[in-house]
């Protein structure tokens, strides 16, 4: 879905800093660039580095056009945002380019981890991490200083008997909704049934995406994911047997995918259930995990020529381009 709009009033008073957290949040450090000349065709492209970068507005420039792409995952692309914003010569814009996830580890700048597997060594059931958002801040480094955000995509749910649910596209006023995992069998048939994990909700302009539901029907039920929050996606559900007093290495199905970072982060997918006696084609039946939700995009009120699109951004790492 493509969403276009001219202005996004927020009315939100956002507090807090995005602290350093492995794979999730903004790292410390600067890569400074000070452009020269006042040619209106000038532009600077910022690629993913894993640290905050800086653009200093040159003399004689009172507005810049920002194009930002949120990072993508293996199953979905990030958001795309473009807007022209007013600036003052000498202003320092903080540039944070979102990173793609690495396996279950969430991407830089808000991407959440995918759900872990109870048997980490060689376990193929874990969910993929969500992707990070790309954002520009003016007047400080706090979250309330963000003037433009392109949301990151959600991660794919972990496989069960069948593939995991796809993660959602990032961006848009509301991020995409993750796909449900794939169940096994039929609830009322002769072959039994094992539930899959639920896909997580996309973030909005006021709250994080909803958590994906647990796959509850099965000998060992799955677990719900975690809801997204301000700037950060919700974690995918694990496939640990949380109702077991002693695990005995009992696993549920595929774990959930992590939510994408954004203005608000997408939710984390739920994990699927697993069977005990019910066997599908000679193997234990496993419901797959639900996909993570996409992070939302944002442009500060007062910007001009605003364009916000879902799933038109990065397929891997994000990107930010500033022209003046």
C-alpha positions as CSV (number, residue, x, y, z in Angstrom):
1,X,0.0,0.0,0.0
2,X,1.3,3.5,-0.8
3,X,0.3,6.3,1.4
4,X,0.8,9.9,0.3
5,X,0.3,13.0,2.4
6,X,1.3,16.6,2.7
7,X,1.5,17.2,6.4
8,X,1.8,15.0,9.4
9,X,0.8,16.8,12.6
10,X,2.0,14.9,15.5
11,X,0.9,16.6,18.7
12,X,3.2,14.1,20.5
13,X,5.7,15.0,23.2
14,X,8.3,12.3,22.9
15,X,10.9,11.8,25.6
16,X,14.0,9.7,26.0
17,X,17.2,8.8,24.2
18,X,17.9,5.9,22.0
19,X,20.6,4.1,24.0
20,X,23.3,1.9,22.6
21,X,22.2,-1.7,22.5
22,X,23.7,-4.4,20.4
23,X,22.1,-4.3,16.9
24,X,19.2,-2.2,18.0
25,X,20.0,1.4,18.8
26,X,22.1,4.3,17.7
27,X,25.8,3.9,18.4
28,X,28.0,6.7,19.4
29,X,30.5,8.5,17.2
30,X,30.4,11.0,14.3
31,X,31.4,11.0,10.6
32,X,31.3,14.7,9.8
33,X,30.6,16.2,6.3
34,X,30.6,20.0,5.6
35,X,29.6,20.7,2.0
36,X,31.0,23.7,0.1
37,X,29.3,25.9,-2.4
38,X,25.7,26.9,-2.8
39,X,24.7,25.1,-6.0
40,X,21.1,24.0,-5.7
41,X,22.0,20.7,-7.4
42,X,24.4,19.8,-4.6
43,X,23.7,16.7,-2.7
44,X,25.3,14.3,-0.2
45,X,24.5,10.6,0.1
46,X,24.9,8.9,3.5
47,X,25.3,5.1,3.5
48,X,25.1,2.7,6.5
49,X,28.1,3.0,8.8
50,X,26.7,1.9,12.2
51,X,27.4,5.3,13.8
52,X,25.7,8.7,13.7
53,X,26.9,10.9,10.9
54,X,26.6,14.7,10.6
55,X,25.6,17.1,7.9
56,X,26.3,20.8,8.4
57,X,24.0,23.2,6.5
58,X,26.2,25.5,4.3
59,X,25.9,29.3,4.2
60,X,23.1,30.7,2.1
61,X,20.9,27.6,2.4
62,X,17.5,27.9,4.1
63,X,16.0,24.6,3.1
64,X,17.1,21.1,2.2
65,X,15.3,18.1,0.6
66,X,15.8,14.8,2.4
67,X,15.2,11.4,0.9
68,X,15.4,8.5,3.3
69,X,15.1,4.7,2.9
70,X,14.5,2.4,5.9
71,X,16.4,-0.9,5.9
72,X,14.9,-4.1,4.6
73,X,14.9,-7.8,5.5
74,X,14.9,-11.0,3.6
75,X,11.1,-10.9,3.1
76,X,10.3,-7.1,2.9
77,X,11.6,-3.7,2.1
78,X,11.8,-0.6,4.3
79,X,9.9,2.6,3.9
80,X,10.7,5.5,1.6
81,X,10.2,9.2,2.7
82,X,10.9,12.4,1.0
83,X,10.4,16.0,2.3
84,X,11.7,19.5,2.1
85,X,12.4,21.1,5.5
86,X,13.5,24.6,6.6
87,X,16.9,25.0,8.0
88,X,19.4,27.7,9.1
89,X,23.0,28.0,7.8
90,X,25.3,26.2,10.2
91,X,22.6,23.8,11.5
92,X,24.0,20.4,12.2
93,X,21.7,17.5,11.2
94,X,22.3,14.2,12.8
95,X,22.0,11.4,10.3
96,X,21.3,7.8,11.3
97,X,21.1,5.2,8.5
98,X,19.3,2.0,9.4
99,X,21.0,-1.4,9.2
100,X,19.7,-4.7,7.9
101,X,19.5,-7.6,10.4
102,X,22.0,-10.3,10.7
103,X,20.2,-13.6,11.3
104,X,18.2,-13.3,14.4
105,X,20.0,-10.1,15.5
106,X,18.0,-6.9,14.8
107,X,19.3,-4.2,12.5
108,X,20.9,-1.0,13.7
109,X,18.6,1.8,14.9
110,X,15.6,0.1,16.3
111,X,15.3,-3.3,14.6
112,X,14.4,-6.0,17.2
113,X,15.8,-9.5,17.5
114,X,14.0,-12.5,16.1
115,X,12.8,-15.1,18.6
116,X,15.5,-17.4,19.9
117,X,15.4,-21.2,19.7
118,X,15.7,-23.3,22.9
119,X,18.4,-25.3,21.1
120,X,20.5,-22.5,19.8
121,X,23.3,-24.7,18.5
122,X,22.3,-25.7,15.0
123,X,18.6,-25.0,15.7
124,X,16.9,-23.9,12.4
125,X,13.7,-22.7,14.1
126,X,14.7,-19.2,15.2
127,X,13.1,-16.1,13.7
128,X,14.9,-13.4,11.7
129,X,15.5,-9.9,13.2
130,X,13.7,-6.8,12.1
131,X,15.4,-4.0,10.2
132,X,16.5,-0.5,11.5
133,X,14.9,2.8,10.6
134,X,16.7,5.7,9.0
135,X,16.2,9.1,10.6
136,X,17.3,12.8,10.6
137,X,17.5,14.9,13.8
138,X,17.7,18.6,14.2
139,X,18.5,20.5,17.4
140,X,19.8,17.5,19.4
141,X,20.1,13.8,19.5
142,X,17.0,12.8,21.5
143,X,14.0,11.1,20.0
144,X,11.9,14.2,20.1
145,X,14.5,15.9,17.8
146,X,13.6,13.6,14.9
147,X,12.3,15.6,12.0
148,X,12.1,12.7,9.5
149,X,12.0,8.9,9.9
150,X,11.8,6.1,7.3
151,X,10.6,2.8,9.0
152,X,12.4,-0.5,8.8
153,X,10.8,-3.8,7.7
154,X,9.9,-6.7,10.0
155,X,11.7,-10.0,10.1
156,X,10.5,-13.4,8.8
157,X,9.2,-15.9,11.4
158,X,11.1,-19.1,12.0
159,X,10.2,-22.2,9.9
160,X,8.3,-25.1,11.3
161,X,7.0,-28.0,9.2
162,X,6.5,-25.2,6.5
163,X,8.1,-21.8,6.0
164,X,7.7,-19.0,8.5
165,X,5.4,-16.0,8.0
166,X,6.9,-13.1,6.0
167,X,7.9,-10.0,7.8
168,X,6.0,-6.8,6.9
169,X,7.1,-3.9,4.8
170,X,8.3,-0.9,6.7
171,X,7.2,2.7,6.5
172,X,3.9,4.4,5.8
173,X,1.8,6.3,8.3
174,X,1.1,2.8,9.6
175,X,3.7,0.0,9.1
176,X,2.8,-3.2,7.4
177,X,1.3,-6.2,9.3
178,X,3.4,-9.4,9.4
179,X,2.1,-12.6,7.9
180,X,0.9,-15.4,10.1
181,X,2.9,-18.6,10.2
182,X,1.7,-21.8,8.5
183,X,-0.2,-24.3,10.7
184,X,-0.2,-28.1,10.1
185,X,-3.3,-30.2,9.7
186,X,-7.0,-29.4,10.3
187,X,-8.7,-28.7,13.6
188,X,-11.7,-30.8,12.8
189,X,-10.1,-33.4,10.5
190,X,-8.7,-36.8,11.0
191,X,-5.0,-35.6,10.9
192,X,-5.1,-33.4,14.0
193,X,-3.9,-29.8,14.1
194,X,-0.9,-27.6,15.2
195,X,-1.3,-23.9,15.3
196,X,1.2,-21.4,13.8
197,X,2.3,-18.1,15.4
198,X,0.5,-14.9,14.6
199,X,1.9,-12.1,12.5
200,X,2.5,-8.9,14.4
201,X,0.9,-5.5,13.8
202,X,2.6,-2.5,12.1
203,X,3.4,0.7,14.1
204,X,1.3,3.8,13.9
205,X,1.9,7.5,14.7
206,X,0.9,7.0,18.3
207,X,2.0,3.5,19.4
208,X,4.1,0.5,18.6
209,X,2.8,-2.4,16.6
210,X,0.7,-5.1,18.4
211,X,2.4,-8.4,19.4
212,X,1.8,-11.5,17.3
213,X,-0.4,-14.1,19.0
214,X,1.0,-17.5,20.2
215,X,0.1,-20.7,18.4
216,X,-1.9,-22.2,21.2
217,X,-3.3,-25.4,19.7
218,X,-0.8,-28.2,20.1
219,X,0.9,-30.4,22.7
220,X,3.4,-27.6,23.4
221,X,2.0,-24.2,22.7
222,X,3.9,-21.3,21.3
223,X,4.4,-17.9,22.9
224,X,3.2,-14.4,22.1
225,X,5.7,-11.8,20.7
226,X,6.4,-8.4,22.2
227,X,4.6,-5.2,21.2
228,X,6.7,-2.4,19.6
229,X,7.5,0.8,21.4
230,X,8.9,4.3,20.7
231,X,11.5,3.9,17.9
232,X,12.2,0.2,18.7
233,X,10.5,-2.9,17.3
234,X,9.1,-5.7,19.6
235,X,11.1,-8.9,20.0
236,X,10.0,-12.1,18.3
237,X,8.6,-14.8,20.5
238,X,10.9,-17.7,21.6
239,X,9.9,-21.3,21.2
240,X,10.8,-22.3,24.7
241,X,8.2,-24.4,26.5
242,X,7.2,-21.8,29.0
243,X,4.5,-24.0,30.6
244,X,6.9,-26.8,31.3
245,X,8.2,-27.0,34.9
246,X,11.3,-28.8,33.4
247,X,11.9,-28.3,29.7
248,X,13.5,-31.7,28.8
249,X,14.5,-29.8,25.6
250,X,10.8,-29.6,24.7
251,X,10.3,-27.1,21.9
252,X,7.3,-25.3,20.5
253,X,7.4,-24.5,16.8
254,X,9.1,-21.8,14.8
255,X,10.0,-18.6,16.7
256,X,8.6,-15.2,15.8
257,X,10.2,-12.5,13.6
258,X,11.4,-9.3,15.1
259,X,9.7,-5.9,14.5
260,X,11.2,-3.2,12.4
261,X,12.4,0.1,13.9
262,X,10.7,3.4,13.1
263,X,9.0,6.5,14.5
264,X,7.3,3.7,16.5
265,X,8.5,0.1,16.1
266,X,6.6,-2.8,14.7
267,X,5.5,-5.7,16.9
268,X,7.3,-9.0,17.2
269,X,5.7,-12.2,15.7
270,X,4.4,-15.1,17.8
271,X,5.9,-18.6,17.9
272,X,4.1,-21.7,16.6
273,X,3.0,-24.8,18.6
274,X,4.3,-28.3,18.2
275,X,2.9,-31.8,18.4
276,X,3.7,-34.8,20.6
277,X,1.9,-37.8,19.2
278,X,0.6,-36.1,16.0
279,X,3.1,-36.7,13.2
280,X,3.0,-35.2,9.7
281,X,4.6,-37.2,6.9
282,X,6.8,-39.1,9.4
283,X,8.0,-36.0,11.3
284,X,6.9,-34.2,14.4
285,X,4.5,-31.4,13.4
286,X,5.7,-27.8,14.0
287,X,3.7,-24.6,13.4
288,X,5.9,-21.9,12.0
289,X,6.5,-18.5,13.5
290,X,4.7,-15.3,12.6
291,X,6.4,-12.4,10.8
292,X,7.4,-9.1,12.5
293,X,5.5,-5.9,11.9
294,X,6.9,-2.9,10.0
295,X,8.0,0.3,11.7
296,X,6.1,3.6,10.9
297,X,7.5,6.6,9.1
298,X,7.2,10.2,10.1
299,X,7.8,13.8,8.9
300,X,7.6,16.8,11.2
301,X,4.7,19.2,10.7
302,X,5.6,22.2,8.5
303,X,7.7,20.3,6.0
304,X,6.8,20.7,2.3
305,X,6.6,18.3,-0.7
306,X,6.1,15.4,1.7
307,X,5.9,11.8,0.3
308,X,5.6,8.7,2.5
309,X,5.5,5.3,0.9
310,X,5.4,1.8,2.4
311,X,7.8,-0.9,1.2
312,X,9.6,1.3,-1.4
313,X,12.9,1.7,0.6
314,X,15.9,-0.5,1.1
315,X,16.2,-4.2,0.5
316,X,19.3,-4.4,2.8
317,X,20.7,-1.4,4.6
318,X,19.0,2.0,4.5
319,X,20.1,5.2,2.8
320,X,19.7,9.0,3.3
321,X,20.3,11.6,0.6
322,X,20.3,15.4,1.4
323,X,20.1,17.9,-1.5
324,X,20.1,21.7,-1.4
